Amino acid sequence: MTGRTVDLLVLGSGAAGLAAAVAGAAGGLSVLVLEKTEWLGGTSAYSAGTSWIPGHRRQPDPAADLAAARRYLDALVGDRAPRELRESSLRHGAEAIEYFERLGLRFRHSASVADYHPELPGSGIGRALEPHPFDARRLAGFGRVRWPIREFALFGGTLMVRRSEADQLLKVFDGSVRATALALRLGARWALDRLRHPRGTRLTMGNALVAALYDQLTRRGGEVWFTARTTELTTDDSGRVTGAVVSHRGHVVRLSARRGVVLAGGGFPANPDLRAEHLPSPTPQFTPAAEGATGDTIVLARSAGGVLAEPRDDNALWFPSSLGRRADGSTAVFPHIWDRAKPGIVAVNAAGRRFVDESVSYHRFVRAMYAAPDAIPAWLILDAHTLKRYGLGLIRPHARERVLRRHIEDGYLHIGQTIEGLAETIGVDPDGLKRTIEAANHLGAIKKPPFCAIAVVPTPLATTLGLRINAHAQVLAEHGDPVRGLYACGNDAMSATASEYPGAGCQIGAGLVFGYLAAQHIRRSS
């Protein structure tokens, strides 16, 4: 068995793990990141890359915003998660972002993005920060960055755009000169990139954040080992975690960590057995999370003395997703994040009844699915005119007839020439659906046949049941004392907001903050 010694060992290469690694390397520590898959970024690379950071410096009055956010989280979370965790996150959020900005990361203020519970006191807008697009031509390891969900990008996942750019590009169909200019500019860059690379080098959203962190890590001498599977955490006679045993490139390697080990493996949304054990019934069968998020690191921590937090509510954060078949035969899990609230779309259960406001957050939408009778699957109903104009799920706006036929043949898109006929096709009560459509038509017309339906099911984008930690991200043992040398952040750690979703980017934001806090505590500790 070969060996190696570093100061800081990080398990997982998502935003939280890379944040801890970058902060450690910037503080003079030797850092090694272990990624068990062949791709960098975990679920973070699939995400929008947004960070929810109340009180950041771009807010008009950061102090007032921070105080309001505290009231908001008190109302939303209450005593279902330790107050010290959210206090630590609030107190150090802006500090962490400014730290990473000084290192070279760039963020864009999403000034109009509102919190997901506007009915609660202290809710606000503008707490979200979006990563700037990243030019991957400057990154030697660009090919290791996990590709985005291909349906959230163009040309088979090879051209990434920001959400605002996607909205703008849709105006090409309306003859917009500005939209056409944007399409030409992005297309020209993409075409030049494809002469040398398998995909475009202008990275956005989660890809941009992950690539920027990776860039900062490698500039500071940090390393990432891919396809490195950790089989054991090692401890000394006092119980302190001292390193790990890793299978890598056909060898078993004993790694020593002089200062600490950080767990950031992404929780367990991709583990079917743990989903069945900890998530609500009916158990979700699919997830849009990265395949490596199987809870291995949580199991390792428990073997070293760490304990799980108390289960809270449904132990997950949710997307309603439709399930389709790609041209290569693989299953597409499409999260319906932004497209449910378009005019002319209504969500119904098996009785044909509308059970939720389609514009609520994706997390609240799925909770409504579990709360309503016979709403799993739920059906998104619209007519041909709305489908052509806005698209839905895997179907892009102005999709060609052959594309629609393929989705119909695959069972993804269901159609009927009448509302009653569509209801019978999808197994929904015809009278109930007819009454719902008649009532909903003042919100957006569903009048032009053929009438269309797409099924959505609950899918966990993340799990919130993680290891107990303190305000420094130290993993805690049964008696409440820290397991010395062991830290957790991201979805391996218990959520500071329980199973609530306060606003866009709450996971990434918390991951960056607690990754930063873990590294700072490790640097201060002997």
Beta strands, then each sheet from edge to edge (+ up, - down):
strand 1: 2-11
strand 2: 31-34
strand 3: 51-52
strand 4: 107-110
strand 5: 128-131
strand 6: 134-135
strand 7: 202-203
strand 8: 223-225
strand 9: 228-235
strand 10: 241-248
strand 11: 251-263
strand 12: 316-325
strand 13: 331-335
strand 14: 346-348
strand 15: 378-383
strand 16: 414-416
strand 17: 451-463
strand 18: 474-476
strand 19: 482-488
sheet 1: 8+ 2+ 1+ 11+ 10- 9+
sheet 2: 8+ 2+ 1+ 11+ 19+ 18-
sheet 3: 3+ 5- 4+
sheet 4: 6+ 7-
sheet 5: 13+ 12- 17+ 15- 14+
sheet 6: 13+ 12- 17+ 16-
end
